[in-house]
Amino acid sequence: MTCREVADLIEPIAAGELEPTPDVRAHFESCPSCALMLANARRLEAALAAHQPPPVPDRFVAAVLQRVRRQRWRTERNVDLLFNAAIVAALLIVAAGVVALMDVGGVVSASSGTWRAMSVVSTQMARQMAPAINTYVAAAGLLITMLLMWWWAERIPHH
């Protein structure tokens, strides 16, 4: 065994949570540095065990639990607000896509300055493709919004 492998085992062995294997014992017997670290950890455990922790104030647990609940409530409220805002934004994107699909002429006329610069062939192609492009843009916007909401919701710890 190496010192690096044994280093992670020193604290659990000193606390009595882990029984050293024969390989680990052999390493402690042959490595003065690791043996010293184990001895120091055991002294620290003994010192901690010799002192009783101070008594907990009567209202301490209740106050901590109240603060945890309040913080959780605030977090959930913020999540709800953001989720609702994202849903509204997604609905607006879908509504804009539906309106654009219903009013292809309006979409084309709104961008008439750009369309005039193109040739007649490209104008006809753009008019034929406008409903499909709006659908794809609206669907992509909705998909991206939903994926971002899902990603964000997964990052929140669930209790």
C-alpha positions as CSV (number, residue, x, y, z in Angstrom):
1,M,0.0,0.0,0.0
2,T,1.1,3.6,-0.6
3,C,0.8,6.6,1.8
4,R,-1.8,8.1,-0.6
5,E,-4.0,5.1,-0.3
6,V,-3.7,4.9,3.5
7,A,-4.3,8.7,4.0
8,D,-8.0,8.3,3.2
9,L,-8.3,5.5,5.8
10,I,-6.7,7.2,8.8
11,E,-9.7,9.2,10.0
12,P,-12.2,6.3,9.8
13,I,-9.7,4.0,11.5
14,A,-9.0,6.5,14.3
15,A,-12.7,7.0,14.9
16,G,-13.2,3.2,15.1
17,E,-15.5,3.2,12.1
18,L,-13.1,1.0,10.0
19,E,-11.0,-2.0,11.0
20,P,-7.6,-1.8,9.3
21,T,-6.7,-4.7,6.9
22,P,-3.5,-6.6,7.3
23,D,-2.0,-4.6,4.4
24,V,-2.9,-1.3,6.1
25,R,-1.5,-2.5,9.4
26,A,1.8,-3.5,7.7
27,H,2.0,0.0,6.1
28,F,1.5,1.7,9.5
29,E,4.3,-0.5,10.9
30,S,6.7,0.3,8.1
31,C,5.8,4.0,7.5
32,P,6.6,6.4,10.4
33,S,4.8,9.3,8.8
34,C,1.5,7.5,8.4
35,A,1.9,5.9,11.9
36,L,2.3,9.4,13.3
37,M,-0.7,10.7,11.5
38,L,-2.8,7.8,12.8
39,A,-1.5,8.4,16.4
40,N,-2.4,12.1,16.1
41,A,-5.9,11.3,14.7
42,R,-6.5,8.9,17.6
43,R,-5.4,11.5,20.2
44,L,-7.8,14.0,18.6
45,E,-10.6,11.4,18.7
46,A,-9.9,10.7,22.4
47,A,-9.8,14.5,23.2
48,L,-13.1,15.0,21.4
49,A,-14.7,12.0,23.2
50,A,-13.5,13.3,26.6
51,H,-15.5,16.6,26.3
52,Q,-19.2,16.6,26.4
53,P,-20.8,18.9,23.9
54,P,-22.6,21.9,25.4
55,P,-26.4,21.5,25.9
56,V,-28.6,22.7,23.0
57,P,-30.7,25.7,23.8
58,D,-34.4,24.9,24.1
59,R,-35.6,26.7,21.0
60,F,-32.5,26.0,18.9
61,V,-33.9,23.0,16.9
62,A,-37.3,24.7,16.4
63,A,-35.6,27.9,15.2
64,V,-33.4,26.0,12.8
65,L,-36.3,24.0,11.4
66,Q,-38.3,27.2,11.0
67,R,-35.5,28.9,9.1
68,V,-35.0,25.8,6.8
69,R,-38.8,25.8,6.1
70,R,-38.8,29.5,5.3
71,Q,-35.8,29.2,3.0
72,R,-37.4,26.2,1.2
73,W,-40.7,28.1,0.8
74,R,-38.8,31.1,-0.7
75,T,-36.9,28.8,-3.1
76,E,-40.1,27.0,-4.1
77,R,-41.9,30.4,-4.6
78,N,-39.1,31.6,-6.8
79,V,-39.2,28.4,-8.8
80,D,-42.9,28.7,-9.3
81,L,-42.6,32.3,-10.4
82,L,-39.9,31.5,-12.9
83,F,-41.7,28.5,-14.1
84,N,-44.9,30.5,-14.7
85,A,-43.0,33.2,-16.5
86,A,-41.4,30.6,-18.7
87,I,-44.8,29.1,-19.5
88,V,-46.2,32.5,-20.4
89,A,-43.2,33.2,-22.6
90,A,-43.6,29.8,-24.3
91,L,-47.4,30.5,-24.9
92,L,-46.5,33.9,-26.3
93,I,-44.1,32.3,-28.7
94,V,-46.7,29.7,-29.8
95,A,-49.3,32.4,-30.2
96,A,-47.0,34.6,-32.3
97,G,-46.2,31.5,-34.5
98,V,-49.9,30.8,-34.9
99,V,-50.6,34.5,-35.8
100,A,-47.7,34.4,-38.3
101,L,-49.0,31.3,-39.9
102,M,-52.4,32.8,-40.3
103,D,-51.1,36.1,-41.7
104,V,-48.4,35.1,-44.2
105,G,-49.1,38.1,-46.3
106,G,-48.6,40.4,-43.2
107,V,-45.2,38.7,-42.5
108,V,-44.1,39.1,-46.1
109,S,-45.3,42.8,-46.3
110,A,-43.6,43.6,-42.9
111,S,-40.3,42.8,-44.4
112,S,-41.0,44.2,-47.8
113,G,-37.8,46.3,-47.9
114,T,-35.7,43.2,-47.8
115,W,-37.9,41.3,-50.2
116,R,-37.8,44.0,-52.9
117,A,-34.1,43.7,-53.1
118,M,-34.3,40.0,-54.0
119,S,-35.1,38.6,-57.4
120,V,-38.6,37.4,-58.4
121,V,-37.6,33.7,-58.0
122,S,-36.4,34.1,-54.5
123,T,-39.5,36.1,-53.6
124,Q,-41.7,33.2,-54.8
125,M,-39.6,30.7,-52.8
126,A,-39.8,32.8,-49.7
127,R,-43.6,33.1,-49.9
128,Q,-43.9,29.4,-50.4
129,M,-41.6,28.6,-47.4
130,A,-42.9,31.3,-45.0
131,P,-45.5,29.2,-43.2
132,A,-43.0,26.3,-42.8
133,I,-40.2,28.6,-41.5
134,N,-42.5,30.2,-39.0
135,T,-43.6,26.8,-37.8
136,Y,-40.1,25.7,-37.3
137,V,-39.0,28.9,-35.6
138,A,-42.0,28.7,-33.2
139,A,-41.4,25.0,-32.5
140,A,-37.7,25.5,-32.0
141,G,-38.4,28.4,-29.6
142,L,-40.9,26.3,-27.7
143,L,-38.5,23.3,-27.6
144,I,-35.6,25.4,-26.4
145,T,-37.7,27.1,-23.7
146,M,-39.0,23.8,-22.4
147,L,-35.5,22.2,-22.4
148,L,-34.1,25.2,-20.5
149,M,-37.0,24.9,-18.0
150,W,-36.4,21.2,-17.6
151,W,-32.6,21.7,-17.2
152,W,-33.1,24.4,-14.6
153,A,-35.7,22.4,-12.7
154,E,-33.4,19.4,-12.5
155,R,-30.6,21.6,-10.9
156,I,-32.9,22.3,-7.9
157,P,-32.4,19.8,-5.1
158,H,-35.6,17.8,-4.4
159,H,-36.4,16.9,-0.8
